[in-house]
Amino acid sequence: MKNASIVLFGDSYTAGRIPHSQTDGAFKKCLSNVHGDFAVSGSTALQWSMENECLPSVCLSDADIAVGSLLGNDVFAALADGKVTLDETLRSMAALAIVLSRIAHTKPVLLMLYPNPYMGVPDKHPEAAEGVRRLNAAIGCVADVVNGIPYTNPVMPLDLGTVLRPEHFDGVDIHPNEAGYQAMAAAVMDVIGRM
């Protein structure tokens, strides 16, 4: 799928949020052939699954492939009271399934899994590695379900934990630096090029 056009969806990882700022766009700047950027920092799968203009815009885009990330903010919202319940988990996973299945009915989806942003300072947040593992397992489970739906395009997970390194994070902010977004974009373009 060389020279494939891309439409972006999801949260701050896809929006390209610069650490310690309110500035987005670092990821898109590193990609080529973006035909639409609908990623919204802070957005959740629950918000995306509701009828708003973002999801239909991604589905109606003439882009060849959708690239995005979702579910991280759902976890942050659920953790606001200190614990994530089964009901919160299932609701968020169902919302992600709705989003992915709607997009996959129109185009293939490259779904980015989250890295551990504290990989360089494991003593600072020892729970982060396990939390990210569980989050990515939930996302992978939803992708598997959507891939089992007839007449849909594939949902292909890309684990950013295999792409990003400790030097891409400052150990405080969850977002990578600009070099991290460049590494993410290179990995995305490589996957698309091999499709």
C-alpha positions as CSV (number, residue, x, y, z in Angstrom):
1,M,0.0,0.0,0.0
2,K,2.8,2.4,-0.9
3,N,1.7,6.0,-1.0
4,A,-1.5,5.2,0.8
5,S,-3.5,8.1,2.1
6,I,-4.2,8.3,5.9
7,V,-7.0,9.6,8.1
8,L,-6.2,10.1,11.8
9,F,-8.6,9.3,14.6
10,G,-8.4,8.9,18.4
11,D,-6.7,10.6,21.3
12,S,-3.6,12.7,22.1
13,Y,-1.2,10.0,20.9
14,T,-2.6,10.3,17.4
15,A,-3.2,14.1,17.8
16,G,0.6,14.4,18.6
17,R,0.4,16.2,21.9
18,I,3.8,17.8,22.8
19,P,4.8,17.1,26.4
20,H,4.0,19.8,28.9
21,S,1.9,21.8,26.5
22,Q,-1.5,22.1,24.9
23,T,0.0,21.9,21.4
24,D,-0.9,19.1,19.1
25,G,0.3,18.1,15.6
26,A,3.7,16.5,16.2
27,F,2.6,13.1,14.9
28,K,0.8,14.4,11.8
29,K,3.9,16.5,10.9
30,C,6.0,13.4,10.6
31,L,3.6,11.5,8.4
32,S,3.1,11.8,4.6
33,N,-0.2,11.8,2.7
34,V,-2.6,12.6,5.6
35,H,-6.0,13.3,4.1
36,G,-7.7,14.2,7.4
37,D,-6.9,14.6,11.1
38,F,-9.8,14.0,13.5
39,A,-7.8,13.0,16.5
40,V,-8.8,14.9,19.6
41,S,-6.6,15.1,22.7
42,G,-8.4,13.9,25.8
43,S,-11.1,12.0,23.9
44,T,-12.4,8.6,25.0
45,A,-13.7,5.6,23.1
46,L,-17.1,6.4,24.8
47,Q,-17.1,9.9,23.3
48,W,-16.1,8.6,19.9
49,S,-18.8,5.9,19.9
50,M,-21.5,8.5,20.3
51,E,-22.9,10.3,17.3
52,N,-20.7,13.3,16.8
53,E,-19.0,14.5,13.6
54,C,-15.6,12.9,14.1
55,L,-16.5,9.2,13.6
56,P,-18.6,9.8,10.5
57,S,-15.9,12.1,9.1
58,V,-13.3,9.3,9.5
59,C,-15.6,6.8,7.9
60,L,-16.5,9.0,5.0
61,S,-12.9,10.1,4.4
62,D,-11.5,9.1,1.0
63,A,-8.3,8.0,2.8
64,D,-7.0,4.5,2.2
65,I,-6.3,3.7,5.8
66,A,-7.3,5.0,9.3
67,V,-4.6,5.3,11.9
68,G,-5.4,6.0,15.5
69,S,-5.3,5.2,19.2
70,L,-8.1,5.0,21.8
71,L,-9.0,3.7,25.3
72,G,-6.2,5.3,27.3
73,N,-8.4,8.2,28.4
74,D,-11.2,5.8,29.3
75,V,-8.9,4.3,31.8
76,F,-7.9,7.7,33.2
77,A,-11.6,8.6,33.5
78,A,-12.4,5.3,35.3
79,L,-9.4,5.8,37.6
80,A,-10.7,9.1,38.8
81,D,-12.2,7.4,41.9
82,G,-9.2,5.2,42.4
83,K,-10.4,2.0,40.8
84,V,-11.5,0.6,37.5
85,T,-14.7,-1.5,37.8
86,L,-15.7,-4.3,35.5
87,D,-18.7,-2.3,34.3
88,E,-16.4,0.6,33.3
89,T,-14.1,-1.7,31.5
90,L,-16.8,-3.5,29.6
91,R,-18.5,-0.2,28.6
92,S,-15.3,1.2,27.3
93,M,-14.4,-1.9,25.4
94,A,-17.8,-2.0,23.8
95,A,-17.4,1.6,22.8
96,L,-14.1,0.8,21.2
97,A,-15.7,-2.1,19.3
98,I,-18.3,0.2,17.9
99,V,-15.7,2.8,16.8
100,L,-13.4,0.2,15.2
101,S,-16.2,-1.8,13.5
102,R,-17.7,1.3,11.9
103,I,-14.3,2.5,10.6
104,A,-13.3,-1.0,9.5
105,H,-16.5,-1.2,7.4
106,T,-15.0,1.5,5.2
107,K,-11.2,1.1,5.3
108,P,-8.4,-0.9,7.1
109,V,-7.4,0.4,10.6
110,L,-3.9,0.6,12.0
111,L,-4.5,0.8,15.7
112,M,-1.6,2.0,17.9
113,L,-1.2,0.3,21.3
114,Y,0.3,2.3,24.1
115,P,3.9,2.3,25.4
116,N,4.9,2.6,29.0
117,P,5.8,6.3,29.2
118,Y,7.8,5.6,32.4
119,M,10.0,2.8,30.9
120,G,13.1,4.8,31.7
121,V,12.2,5.4,35.3
122,P,10.4,2.1,36.5
123,D,10.9,3.0,40.2
124,K,8.8,6.2,39.7
125,H,5.6,4.4,38.6
126,P,6.1,0.6,39.2
127,E,2.5,0.0,38.4
128,A,2.7,1.5,34.9
129,A,4.1,-1.5,33.1
130,E,1.3,-3.8,34.3
131,G,-1.3,-1.2,33.6
132,V,-0.2,-0.7,30.1
133,R,0.0,-4.4,29.5
134,R,-3.6,-4.8,30.7
135,L,-4.8,-1.8,28.6
136,N,-3.2,-3.2,25.5
137,A,-4.6,-6.6,26.1
138,A,-8.1,-5.1,26.3
139,I,-7.5,-3.2,23.0
140,G,-6.1,-6.4,21.4
141,C,-9.1,-8.3,22.5
142,V,-11.5,-5.8,20.9
143,A,-9.4,-5.8,17.7
144,D,-9.8,-9.6,17.6
145,V,-13.5,-9.3,18.0
146,V,-13.8,-6.7,15.2
147,N,-11.6,-8.8,13.0
148,G,-14.1,-11.6,13.3
149,I,-16.9,-9.5,11.9
150,P,-17.7,-10.5,8.3
151,Y,-17.2,-8.0,5.5
152,T,-14.9,-5.6,7.5
153,N,-11.4,-4.5,6.7
154,P,-8.6,-5.7,9.0
155,V,-7.8,-3.9,12.3
156,M,-4.0,-4.2,12.7
157,P,-2.5,-3.4,16.1
158,L,0.9,-1.7,16.3
159,D,2.6,-1.9,19.7
160,L,4.3,1.4,20.3
161,G,6.1,-0.2,23.2
162,T,8.3,-1.9,20.5
163,V,8.9,1.4,18.8
164,L,9.5,4.0,21.5
165,R,12.5,4.0,23.8
166,P,13.2,5.6,27.2
167,E,14.9,8.6,25.4
168,H,11.5,9.4,23.8
169,F,10.1,10.3,27.2
170,D,11.0,12.7,30.0
171,G,9.7,10.4,32.8
172,V,7.0,12.9,33.8
173,D,4.6,13.5,30.9
174,I,2.9,10.5,29.3
175,H,3.5,11.8,25.7
176,P,6.6,11.2,23.7
177,N,8.9,14.0,22.5
178,E,9.2,15.0,18.9
179,A,11.8,12.3,18.2
180,G,9.3,9.8,19.6
181,Y,6.6,11.0,17.2
182,Q,9.1,10.6,14.4
183,A,9.8,7.0,15.5
184,M,6.0,6.4,15.7
185,A,5.4,7.8,12.2
186,A,8.3,5.8,10.7
187,A,6.8,2.6,12.2
188,V,3.3,3.4,10.9
189,M,4.7,4.2,7.4
190,D,6.7,0.9,7.4
191,V,3.6,-1.1,8.3
192,I,1.5,0.6,5.7
193,G,4.2,0.1,3.1
194,R,4.3,-3.6,3.8
195,M,0.5,-4.0,3.5
